[in-house]
Amino acid sequence: MRNQGSGRAQGFKSRSERGGKQERQEGGLRRGGDSRGSEDARRRNGPRGSEDARRRSGPRRGVSRGPIRERDGADVEMTQETEMVIGRRAVLEAIKGQRTLNKLLVQEGASGGSIGEILALSRANGIVTQMVPKAKLDELAQNKSHQGVAAYLSAKDYVELEALIAHARAHGPGLIVLLDGLEDPHNLGSVLRSAEGAGAHGVIIPKRRAVPLTGTVAKASAGALEHVQVARVGNVSQAIETLQKAGFWVYGADAEGEQTHDRVDLTEDVVLVIGNEGAGLAPLVKKRCDHLIRIPMTGKIQSLNAGVATGILLFEAVRQRRNAKSPQ
């Protein structure tokens, strides 16, 4: 535990007291942790077909680039900079070759041939799969023969959550960022850039309803993606539980957190949870966090961009850790 004046805030439980379910303030919490109503999305220039896309001379053979939006209404968009593998054989070999895929697209009603094998391998490898109309695949394939199948390639290979935890513990105290459904690729790129600059051990993102590692994310990270480990999980709440069992304290950023970010101990193994740009942290994720913390605001706008909020929290952890190493 830290010395008086820099210790864990009064009323917060110690690691030895954390066993079992903790009491949390549930009534009246606002779902806006870090960035309700992100301005990044509103400031984005133009529609999905950007000027960069118009400048390109065309996709390589067997590869297409194009936007896709979840049919269930979730605001998840694959950007035009994302490479796409088209055709049954190409997709099948990509899966067998252990290429990292952000999403598999299969035409509604498609069957026969290698479709069954592709779907089986997709399930076995935990690949996000979406059924889409033929017209959507036709649009994405840009008149190439897609045979009812296409897949988005990731800009970088993901790591397993367990491997990320082991990496953080080996180079501890661990510092990890967990994103609860960030949808803007520029925000994710900003988070990765801050994580690399702060020396964080990795970033965790969800598989669904969140932006994956696309070309736009890589560009927005200004090269940081190449130096940051990223894990992709199917369930954020379960990931938090796994991290807690590994000894990490989990702090969720929320506008009505019980303590400000500079009054909690960030020198131990820590996970910082940042919510969706519009909705903030999901209710179940809030409950899973050990504590909710807030960044004090004095202006009229009581929310921050997700990338900015992440940077503030990360570098507060850096400050505390540096001070903890300094001789008294």
N, C-alpha and C positions, 0 to 999 in steps of 0.2 A: 504493500500500500504506500501511497505517496505521503510526504510530510504535510503537516498542517499548513493550510494556505494554498496547497496545490493538489489536495487529495480528492477522492471521489466525492461528489456532492452529497450533502447531508441527506439521509433518507434512502440513498442508493445502496443496494446490497453488495456485499463483497462476494468474491468468487466462491468462497466456502459456503455462503448462505444461499447461493443461487439454485441449489438442487430443488427441483419441483417447480410447480407453476407459480409465477409471480403475479402479484396484483398490479393491474394497470388501470389508468384512467381511461374509461371507454366512453363515458358520456360527454357529448359536446365536442369531441375532437373533430377538427376540420380536415378534410382530405385535401391538403394543399401543400404538403411538406416543403417542397423546395421551389416549385415553379408553376403554380396554377396559372393557366393561360399563357403558355410560353410565347414570347414574342418572336422567337426564331422562326416558327412555322409561318407566322404572318408576314415576316420580312423576306421569306424566300422569294427569289426573283422568278416570276413567271410560272407557268404550269409545269407538269412533269416532263414534258418534252423540252428540255433546256437548250440554251444556245450551244452548249458543249456537244450535245447530241447531234445538233444540226451540222456542226463543223466536222464531225467524223466522216470519214470516207466510206464507212460501211463495216459490218462485222467480218471477222475472219471466217473462213469456211468451217461449218459445223458449230459455230459460236454466234449467238445473237445477244443483243443487249436490249432491255426494255423494261417498262414499269409494270407492276402488277399490284393490285389491291385486294385484300382479303374480302371474300364475298359475304362474310358475316357482318360486315360493317366496321370491323376494327380498323383503326387508322394506321395500318402498317403498309409501307410502300417500299418495293424493291426499286432502287434507282436505276437510271439508264446506264450507269457505269458498271453495273453488275454483269459479269460474264454468264452466259447461258449455254448449256450443252443441250443439243437438240437431237431427237431421234432415239429409238429404242436401243439400238446397239451402242450408241455413244453414251447414253445414260447408264446402261447396264455395265459397261466397262468402267465408267467413272466410279460407280458404287463398288464394283469388285476391286478396283485399283485403290480403294480407300481415299478417293478424293473427298475433301470436305464440302458437303453440299448444304446450303442454307435452306433450300426448300425443293421438293419434288412436285412437279405439276403433272397431273394425269387427266386426260380428257374424260369428261363424264360419259359413262357407258362403254368406254374402251375395254376390250377383253381379247383373249386369245393370244397366240404367239408367246412373246416374252413378257407380256404385261404382268402375268401372275408372278413370275420370277422377280421382276422389278419391285413389285409391291411387297413381296415376301422379304426381299433383302432390305428394302426400305424400313420395314417394321423391325427387322432384326438389328438394324444399325441405328435405330432411333431417329430416322430422318423425318422431318416435318413434311407431311404429304397433303396436298390440296387438290380436290377435284374441281376442274374448271371447264367452262364451255369450249367447244371446238373453235368458236370465233375468237376467243381470247388467245388460244395457242396460235391460231393463224396470224393474229396481230403481232404476237411476240416473235414468232419465227420469221416474220417478214418474207412470206411466200416460200419459205423452204419447207421441205417435207419433214414434218415433226413426228408423224406416225402416232400421234396421241400422247407423246411424252416429251417433257423438257425438264431441266433442272438448273437452279441457280448455284453457281460456284461461290464459295466463301473466299474473301480476300486473304485469309490466313487460316491455318488449322487451329481448331479449338483444342483445349486441354481438358482432361477429366477433372471434376471438382476435387477428387481425392488427391490428384497430383498437384493441384494448385495449393491445397492446404499443406501438403508435405513441403512444398517449396517455401511457403510463407513461414512455416515453423522452423525450417532449417536455417532461414536467414532472418529470424525474428528479432524483436517482437513483430508479429505479423500485422500487415496493414492491407486490407482488401476492400474494394468497392463492389457493392452489389446493387444492380440497377433493376428496379421493379417496373419494367415495361416502358423504357424510353423508346419513343417512336421516331424522333428526328435524328437522321444520320449525322448532322452537324453537331448536335448535342453529344452524341456518343463519341464522335471524334474529339470534341473538346474534353470530355471526361478522360479519354485515353491519354491525351496530351498532359493533363494535370496529373494523372496517375503516374505517368513516366517521370515527370518532373519532380514529383514528391517522393519518388522511390518506392511507390506502392508495389506490392508483390503480385497483384493481379486484379482483374475485373471479372465479375460474373454477370451474365445476361440471361434472360429467359429465351426458350426456344420459340414461344408463340406470343403474338401480339406485342412484338418488340422488334426494333430494327436489328438485323444481324450485321456481320462484318462484310460490308459492301465496299465497292470501290470509292464511293463518296465518303464513307467513314474513314477509310485509309487516307484519303486526301485531306480530310478535315483534321485528322490527327497529326498532320505535318511530320509523318515518319515515326511517330510514337508507337503506332500499332506493331511495328517490327520488334519492339523491345518490351512489350507488355503481354503477359500471358492472359488469355481470355478463356474462361470456362462458360459453357452453355448448358443450362439445366432445364429440365422439364417442369419443375415445380419450385417456385421461389421459397415457399414456406418450408418445404422439406429440406431445401438447401440450407436455410437458416438453422434448422434443427441439427443438421449434420455439422455445421460450423460451431454451434454451441457445444456439442458433444466433444468437439476437438479442442475446446478450451477458449474459444473466441467470445469476446463481448460484442453484442450486436446493437448498434445505435441507429435508429431510424430518424431521418430528417423530417420534422413535421412542424408546421407553423405554430402549433400549440403544445410543443414538447414541454415536459416538466422542468427541464433545465436548459440553459444556453450552452452552446457548443464549447465555450471556453471554461466551463465549470465542471466538466467531466474528465475523467482520467483516460487519456488516449495513448498512454505509454505502454499498455499491455497489448496482447493480441486482440485486434479490433477489426470489426467489419462495419463499414459505413453504408447504410441503405438509403438510396435516393429514389424517389417516386417518379411516376409518370408526369409528363409536362403539364397535363391538364387536371388529372384526378389526384395526383399525389400518391401516397402509399395506399395500397389496397387494405381494407379492414383486417383481413386475416394476417397480412404481413405486419401490420401495426401490432397486433396481439403477440406475434412471435418475437418481436424485437425485445431485447432486455430493457431498453429505455428509449424514449423518444426525446430528441433534442432539437432545439431551434436556434436559428441564427438571428440575433436581435436586429430589428429593423426600426429605423427612425423616420423614414420617409412616408409618403402617402400610399405608395404601392407596397403592399405587404407580401410580396413574393419575389423569388429570384429565379433566373434562368438555371436549369438543372446543372449545366456545365459549370456555371459560376459557383453555385452552392457547393458542388463537389470539390472545387478547388479550395474554397474557404475552409472546409472541414479537413481536407487532406493536409493543408499547410499549417493548420492549428495542431494537428498530430505531429507534424515535423517539428514545430516550435517546442512543443512539450517534450518530445523525445530528446531534442538537442539540449534543452535545459536540464533534463534529468541526468544527462551524461556529464554536465559541467560540474566542476568541484564546488562544493558548498562554501 
